[in-house]
Amino acid sequence: MDYKESKAPKTTITYDRDIIAEQTGNIFESISIIAKRAEQIGVDLKEELVNKLKEFDTYNEGLEEIFENKEQIEISKFYERLPKPTALAIEEWLKKQVYFRDPNESQE
């Protein structure tokens, strides 16, 4: 999923718990799955940001020499404006785009 094109809300909203629990029948199980997915999304976004910011790394001996690059600042601001990983995970969950399985159930 392209997180940059997501329509997930950027602020906190209230969801109907019955809709959240619909896929599993248990609100706690649903929230646990959403939390794990949000963690995966957060790691993906962080890796992507770090890789983009590595392009601007300069290796020099002086700690006093810190250069601010406008492009680097714009990239950071862009990622700050993205919806939070939890909002992205909930959006995926509601669209039934999250695969999950119960390891306790037998696979036939």
PyRosetta script that sets phi, psi and omega in degrees:
from pyrosetta import init, pose_from_sequence

init()
pose = pose_from_sequence("MDYKESKAPKTTITYDRDIIAEQTGNIFESISIIAKRAEQIGVDLKEELVNKLKEFDTYNEGLEEIFENKEQIEISKFYERLPKPTALAIEEWLKKQVYFRDPNESQE")
pose.set_psi(1, 138.4)
pose.set_omega(1, 177.9)
pose.set_phi(2, -86.5)
pose.set_psi(2, 107.3)
pose.set_omega(2, -175.3)
pose.set_phi(3, -67.2)
pose.set_psi(3, -25.8)
pose.set_omega(3, -177.7)
pose.set_phi(4, -71.9)
pose.set_psi(4, -26.0)
pose.set_omega(4, -179.2)
pose.set_phi(5, -97.6)
pose.set_psi(5, 8.5)
pose.set_omega(5, -176.3)
pose.set_phi(6, -68.6)
pose.set_psi(6, 148.2)
pose.set_omega(6, 176.2)
pose.set_phi(7, -101.0)
pose.set_psi(7, 18.8)
pose.set_omega(7, 180.0)
pose.set_phi(8, -64.8)
pose.set_psi(8, 145.0)
pose.set_omega(8, -179.7)
pose.set_phi(9, -67.2)
pose.set_psi(9, 146.7)
pose.set_omega(9, 179.3)
pose.set_phi(10, -93.2)
pose.set_psi(10, -6.7)
pose.set_omega(10, 177.1)
pose.set_phi(11, -121.1)
pose.set_psi(11, 171.0)
pose.set_omega(11, -179.1)
pose.set_phi(12, -75.3)
pose.set_psi(12, 132.4)
pose.set_omega(12, 174.8)
pose.set_phi(13, -131.6)
pose.set_psi(13, 164.0)
pose.set_omega(13, -179.6)
pose.set_phi(14, -98.1)
pose.set_psi(14, 134.5)
pose.set_omega(14, 178.6)
pose.set_phi(15, -111.5)
pose.set_psi(15, 152.5)
pose.set_omega(15, 174.7)
pose.set_phi(16, -74.3)
pose.set_psi(16, 121.2)
pose.set_omega(16, -175.6)
pose.set_phi(17, -65.1)
pose.set_psi(17, -26.8)
pose.set_omega(17, 177.5)
pose.set_phi(18, -66.6)
pose.set_psi(18, -35.0)
pose.set_omega(18, 178.2)
pose.set_phi(19, -70.2)
pose.set_psi(19, -39.4)
pose.set_omega(19, 178.4)
pose.set_phi(20, -64.4)
pose.set_psi(20, -41.9)
pose.set_omega(20, -175.6)
pose.set_phi(21, -83.3)
pose.set_psi(21, -5.7)
pose.set_omega(21, -174.2)
pose.set_phi(22, -55.4)
pose.set_psi(22, -43.0)
pose.set_omega(22, -174.2)
pose.set_phi(23, -72.4)
pose.set_psi(23, -31.6)
pose.set_omega(23, -177.3)
pose.set_phi(24, -108.6)
pose.set_psi(24, -21.7)
pose.set_omega(24, -175.6)
pose.set_phi(25, 83.8)
pose.set_psi(25, 2.0)
pose.set_omega(25, -177.8)
pose.set_phi(26, -141.7)
pose.set_psi(26, 120.3)
pose.set_omega(26, -176.7)
pose.set_phi(27, -63.1)
pose.set_psi(27, -38.0)
pose.set_omega(27, -177.7)
pose.set_phi(28, -68.5)
pose.set_psi(28, -39.7)
pose.set_omega(28, 177.5)
pose.set_phi(29, -65.7)
pose.set_psi(29, -42.0)
pose.set_omega(29, 178.6)
pose.set_phi(30, -61.7)
pose.set_psi(30, -44.6)
pose.set_omega(30, -179.6)
pose.set_phi(31, -65.5)
pose.set_psi(31, -37.0)
pose.set_omega(31, 177.7)
pose.set_phi(32, -63.0)
pose.set_psi(32, -42.8)
pose.set_omega(32, 179.1)
pose.set_phi(33, -65.9)
pose.set_psi(33, -42.9)
pose.set_omega(33, 179.4)
pose.set_phi(34, -62.8)
pose.set_psi(34, -40.9)
pose.set_omega(34, -179.8)
pose.set_phi(35, -63.6)
pose.set_psi(35, -41.4)
pose.set_omega(35, 178.4)
pose.set_phi(36, -64.8)
pose.set_psi(36, -40.4)
pose.set_omega(36, 178.4)
pose.set_phi(37, -66.4)
pose.set_psi(37, -40.1)
pose.set_omega(37, 178.9)
pose.set_phi(38, -61.9)
pose.set_psi(38, -37.7)
pose.set_omega(38, 177.5)
pose.set_phi(39, -64.2)
pose.set_psi(39, -42.2)
pose.set_omega(39, 177.4)
pose.set_phi(40, -61.9)
pose.set_psi(40, -43.4)
pose.set_omega(40, 179.7)
pose.set_phi(41, -63.9)
pose.set_psi(41, -43.3)
pose.set_omega(41, 179.1)
pose.set_phi(42, -59.5)
pose.set_psi(42, -42.0)
pose.set_omega(42, 178.6)
pose.set_phi(43, -65.2)
pose.set_psi(43, -43.5)
pose.set_omega(43, 178.9)
pose.set_phi(44, -60.2)
pose.set_psi(44, -46.4)
pose.set_omega(44, -179.2)
pose.set_phi(45, -64.9)
pose.set_psi(45, -40.1)
pose.set_omega(45, 179.8)
pose.set_phi(46, -65.4)
pose.set_psi(46, -43.3)
pose.set_omega(46, 178.4)
pose.set_phi(47, -61.9)
pose.set_psi(47, -42.4)
pose.set_omega(47, 179.6)
pose.set_phi(48, -62.9)
pose.set_psi(48, -43.6)
pose.set_omega(48, 179.1)
pose.set_phi(49, -65.1)
pose.set_psi(49, -45.5)
pose.set_omega(49, -179.5)
pose.set_phi(50, -61.2)
pose.set_psi(50, -42.2)
pose.set_omega(50, 179.0)
pose.set_phi(51, -63.2)
pose.set_psi(51, -39.5)
pose.set_omega(51, 178.8)
pose.set_phi(52, -69.3)
pose.set_psi(52, -36.7)
pose.set_omega(52, -179.1)
pose.set_phi(53, -76.7)
pose.set_psi(53, -20.9)
pose.set_omega(53, 177.4)
pose.set_phi(54, -63.6)
pose.set_psi(54, -25.8)
pose.set_omega(54, 178.5)
pose.set_phi(55, -62.0)
pose.set_psi(55, -23.6)
pose.set_omega(55, -176.4)
pose.set_phi(56, -98.8)
pose.set_psi(56, 0.0)
pose.set_omega(56, -178.7)
pose.set_phi(57, -62.5)
pose.set_psi(57, 136.7)
pose.set_omega(57, 172.0)
pose.set_phi(58, -123.5)
pose.set_psi(58, 137.8)
pose.set_omega(58, -178.4)
pose.set_phi(59, -109.5)
pose.set_psi(59, 106.2)
pose.set_omega(59, 176.7)
pose.set_phi(60, -140.6)
pose.set_psi(60, 163.4)
pose.set_omega(60, -173.6)
pose.set_phi(61, -79.4)
pose.set_psi(61, -30.8)
pose.set_omega(61, -174.0)
pose.set_phi(62, -81.9)
pose.set_psi(62, 125.1)
pose.set_omega(62, 177.5)
pose.set_phi(63, -75.2)
pose.set_psi(63, -21.4)
pose.set_omega(63, -178.6)
pose.set_phi(64, -72.7)
pose.set_psi(64, -22.6)
pose.set_omega(64, -176.7)
pose.set_phi(65, -88.6)
pose.set_psi(65, 93.6)
pose.set_omega(65, 176.8)
pose.set_phi(66, -117.9)
pose.set_psi(66, 120.5)
pose.set_omega(66, -178.3)
pose.set_phi(67, -100.6)
pose.set_psi(67, 134.8)
pose.set_omega(67, 175.3)
pose.set_phi(68, -102.5)
pose.set_psi(68, 125.1)
pose.set_omega(68, -178.8)
pose.set_phi(69, -108.2)
pose.set_psi(69, 128.8)
pose.set_omega(69, -178.1)
pose.set_phi(70, -61.5)
pose.set_psi(70, -38.0)
pose.set_omega(70, 179.0)
pose.set_phi(71, -63.7)
pose.set_psi(71, -40.8)
pose.set_omega(71, 178.9)
pose.set_phi(72, -63.1)
pose.set_psi(72, -42.0)
pose.set_omega(72, 179.0)
pose.set_phi(73, -65.5)
pose.set_psi(73, -41.0)
pose.set_omega(73, 179.4)
pose.set_phi(74, -64.4)
pose.set_psi(74, -40.1)
pose.set_omega(74, 177.9)
pose.set_phi(75, -62.6)
pose.set_psi(75, -45.4)
pose.set_omega(75, 179.5)
pose.set_phi(76, -61.8)
pose.set_psi(76, -43.6)
pose.set_omega(76, 179.2)
pose.set_phi(77, -64.2)
pose.set_psi(77, -38.3)
pose.set_omega(77, 178.6)
pose.set_phi(78, -59.4)
pose.set_psi(78, -46.9)
pose.set_omega(78, -179.4)
pose.set_phi(79, -68.5)
pose.set_psi(79, -29.8)
pose.set_omega(79, 176.6)
pose.set_phi(80, -68.7)
pose.set_psi(80, -30.6)
pose.set_omega(80, -178.3)
pose.set_phi(81, -81.9)
pose.set_psi(81, -13.1)
pose.set_omega(81, 178.8)
pose.set_phi(82, -64.9)
pose.set_psi(82, 153.1)
pose.set_omega(82, 174.4)
pose.set_phi(83, -60.2)
pose.set_psi(83, 152.1)
pose.set_omega(83, -179.7)
pose.set_phi(84, -67.5)
pose.set_psi(84, 153.8)
pose.set_omega(84, -179.4)
pose.set_phi(85, -55.3)
pose.set_psi(85, -33.8)
pose.set_omega(85, 179.0)
pose.set_phi(86, -64.6)
pose.set_psi(86, -43.1)
pose.set_omega(86, 178.8)
pose.set_phi(87, -63.9)
pose.set_psi(87, -39.2)
pose.set_omega(87, 178.0)
pose.set_phi(88, -65.1)
pose.set_psi(88, -41.1)
pose.set_omega(88, 179.8)
pose.set_phi(89, -66.2)
pose.set_psi(89, -40.3)
pose.set_omega(89, 178.1)
pose.set_phi(90, -64.9)
pose.set_psi(90, -40.9)
pose.set_omega(90, 178.4)
pose.set_phi(91, -60.6)
pose.set_psi(91, -45.3)
pose.set_omega(91, 177.7)
pose.set_phi(92, -61.8)
pose.set_psi(92, -40.9)
pose.set_omega(92, -179.5)
pose.set_phi(93, -62.6)
pose.set_psi(93, -45.5)
pose.set_omega(93, -178.5)
pose.set_phi(94, -66.9)
pose.set_psi(94, -28.9)
pose.set_omega(94, 177.7)
pose.set_phi(95, -87.6)
pose.set_psi(95, 4.3)
pose.set_omega(95, -179.7)
pose.set_phi(96, 57.5)
pose.set_psi(96, 42.5)
pose.set_omega(96, 179.0)
pose.set_phi(97, -102.6)
pose.set_psi(97, 4.1)
pose.set_omega(97, -178.9)
pose.set_phi(98, -103.5)
pose.set_psi(98, 123.6)
pose.set_omega(98, 176.5)
pose.set_phi(99, -88.3)
pose.set_psi(99, 132.6)
pose.set_omega(99, 175.9)
pose.set_phi(100, -145.8)
pose.set_psi(100, 157.0)
pose.set_omega(100, 176.4)
pose.set_phi(101, -148.3)
pose.set_psi(101, 156.5)
pose.set_omega(101, 178.4)
pose.set_phi(102, -95.7)
pose.set_psi(102, 114.8)
pose.set_omega(102, -178.0)
pose.set_phi(103, -66.0)
pose.set_psi(103, -17.4)
pose.set_omega(103, -179.9)
pose.set_phi(104, -80.1)
pose.set_psi(104, -19.7)
pose.set_omega(104, 178.9)
pose.set_phi(105, -80.4)
pose.set_psi(105, 143.5)
pose.set_omega(105, -180.0)
pose.set_phi(106, -74.9)
pose.set_psi(106, 140.6)
pose.set_omega(106, 178.3)
pose.set_phi(107, -96.0)
pose.set_psi(107, 115.9)
pose.set_omega(107, -178.8)
pose.set_phi(108, -112.4)
pose.dump_pdb("model.pdb")
